[in-house]
Amino acid sequence: MNHFPELELSWPLLESDLAIDSDWAVFSVEYDYGESAAIILKQTAKGNFKIKCALFDPSEVNVTKALTKLGASSSGQICYQEFDLRTHYRPTAADRPLDGNVFCSELQKILTSCGKDEASIREMATLVFGLLAGYTSQYIYWQLAKLREKITDSNFRAPIFTARYTQSAWDVLSEIIENICPAQYCASQSDQFYTDLPRVIPTPLHAQNLIDKIALSVRYINDTAGTMKELRSELPGQYSGTVVLIDGNGFPNAQLIEFQKRNIWCTQVFFRLPASKMPVDPLPLDARILTKCSLDWDGPLMQTAIAAFSKIHTYRKRKFQEMLSSAQEKVKRYSSLHPSDRLIGQKKDKYIQLLLTIECFADFVASLQNAPSHNELAAEWSYLLLPGCCDRPRQTCPLEERTSITQADYPDLWQAGMERLFSPEILHRYQAVGANEICDDVFPDEPEQAVWGYWRNVKKYGKRAGFRALYIPEQTLYDHFEEIFPILCDCYDLLKYIRKHAPAYLHTAKTANLRVACDHHQQTPCVILRIDDIPFLSQDAKQHIEAVFTYIPGSD
């Protein structure tokens, strides 16, 4: 039975680690991008410590100068300690077995939360796997370096997203991140340094420094009282292997630039920060699509799973070179199919990173009980991210089980809708109309019942043989799309595609001259179905149609 690995809440607090047995202390921390910072503390008469200064270039010379300036004598005891910072996650669900099918179902809810049309699915796939890249970017970077692949600004770090600010877009994206990504904090191994790392940093009510949100606190044991003390420093915490959403309005640009430089292994999503202030080209998010998000998945389950994924994704079964070759081939195939959206430069690097993240995540999910295979998961998610980049494995599934609806699904979706139009529940909504008879909006004897379409005899014209037809105004299809079709998609794009790839029973005419009043005819956009050419009519539908046309007088 598959269990998540143990997710620690914190490193154990050890008094020996937290004790400072010197008059002065110099604590330094090193950040992922190679630079470090330090603070100098001085012990008071009561055994407490005070932070005397912060150094953001703590070279030996600078530390010595600072200690001398502060009055530290060469004979006094000075404690020097260096600390590495790590990100930890707070699990929100109990450690338990996870069923792969259940997890995939929840992930599918996320990917389809803005709709099943291709644009909405791709937007959510880009966001979701971009967030997951915050947990894999460091691993991917080191593997690229081992293979001596070219390292660029864009594949060196986790993705940066940007979105146009609206309050609704901010609210929705905040909910998405907090319902996918686990709560996080930053600490040194002994907990000497500690800070909470908010996943969402909104604009401050008043002018404020970004450091105020993420400053490291120093913990130590008071030698005299034996109690633990905590001091807030001016050193920033570090986001590493995680995600953060920031509203840049109200924070100085210089601090936001420094934040991006310091937190290279963290996916960052920015509102109201110009692209010119970012070290790489950001991936744009469409706020109009995101505001449609339904937010109906199991957040605690996703957070616990991703916390586990962040700890074990480096223990891989597949060779990284195979993963990289696969990702490069998918990018190449997508670009050849979509020349207007070719992936080149930084954009190419970023999508290769997202595809590699998909490979890592597919490995993790495939290891769960009852989960689909790695190849099926990786192919499906890659297809959602870059439609056409690979063969889609679930194309033959029932429509309701397909994660996205693309143009490749339109023939199946259209037939399902047409079968619904000839179902017993809808057949009675059509009006039989003879030559020169008025096409009513509602049934005369049932004024509360709207007419959805019209049965008509189309007369012979020139070489064209006459035929029996069902006229359905296009507006009716649009107004009742959810009742007719099993899956939502772009209804205009669907009809445009079907007219271009018309089945035999779809008449070529796009409009009909409908008589809407005694002295008025109106050219109405219609879908005209040739009844006798429809291959999927049930026996009951055929009998109903025969009975209807028996009573239609005249011909068109």
Summary of the structure (lengths in Angstrom):
residues: 556
radius of gyration: 31.8
end to end distance: 69.4
largest distance: 115.3
contacts: 1718
relative contact order: 0.11
helix: 39%
strand: 24%
